[in-house]
Amino acid sequence: MTHSKQAAKRVRLNLAQRERNKAKRTAMRGAEKKVRQAAGADQVAAGLPSAVQKIDKAAKHGVIHKNAAARRKSRLAKAANKLAAAR
C-alpha cells in the first residue's frame, strides 16, 4: 500500500505506461520477425520500412534507447540484404 495519494497515482500511471511500452515493444519485435522470416524478396522489401518505422517510434517514445534502435535497424537491414541475395 502506498503512503500518499501522489505515490498511488504514480503507481497507476506506471502501470498504464508499462502496458503501452509493452505493446510498442511487441509490435516492434513482431515486425522484425516478419522481415527475418519473409519468404521472398518482395516480402522483405514490403516489411522492412514498416519494421524500421516501428523501431524509430519505439526509440522516440523511450521504449528503447536511440543507439539500440540504430543497432536493430542496422542488423535488420543486413539480414534483409542477406535474405534478398540468397533468394
N, C-alpha and C positions, 0 to 999 in steps of 0.2 A: 504494500500500500504506500502511496506517495504521501509526503509530508505537507505539500502545499497544492493549491489549485494550479499554480503555474507548472509544477512538476507533472501533475496529472495531464495537463493539456499537452506538454511536451511528449509524454508517453503516447498519447493519441496521435499526435502529428507524426511522430517517428514511425508508428505502425503503418499509417497511411502512406508515408513516403517509402517505406520498405517495400510495400506492395507495388507501388508504381515502379520503383527501381527493378524489382524482380521481373515485372512484365517487360520492361525495356531490355533487360539483360537476356531474358528468354527469347524475345523476338530477334535480338541481335545474333545470338548463338544459332538459332534456327535458320536464319538467312545465310549464315556462314556455312552451316552444314549442307544446306540445299545446293550451294555453289560447289562444295567439295564432292558431293555425291551426284553431280549432274551427269547425265548420260551422254550428252553431245555438246559440241562447241557452241551451238546456238543457245542451249540452256545455260551454259556458263556465261555467255555474253549477256543474256537477259537477267540473270540473277546477280551478277557482280555489282552493277550500280546500286541495286536495292540494298545489298548487304553493306556496301560502303556507306550508303546514306544512314542506315541503322546504326552502324558503328559511330559515325560522326555525331548523330543525335545523342547517343549514349554518352559520348565524351562531353558534349555541350551541356548536358544536364547533370554531369558529375557522377554518372553511374560508373564510368571507368576513367582512368587518367588519360590525358591527351596523348602522352607518349605510348601508352598501352594501345590506344586507338590506332596510332600510326603504325605500330608494330603489327597489329592484327591486319590492317589493310595491306601492308607490305607482304606479309606471309600469305594472305588470301590471294593477292594478285599473282604472286609467284606460283602458288598451287594452281590457279586458274590457267596461267600460261602453260604450265606443265601438262594439264589435262587437255588443253586445246591442241598442243603439239602432239600428244600421244594418240589422239583420236582423229 
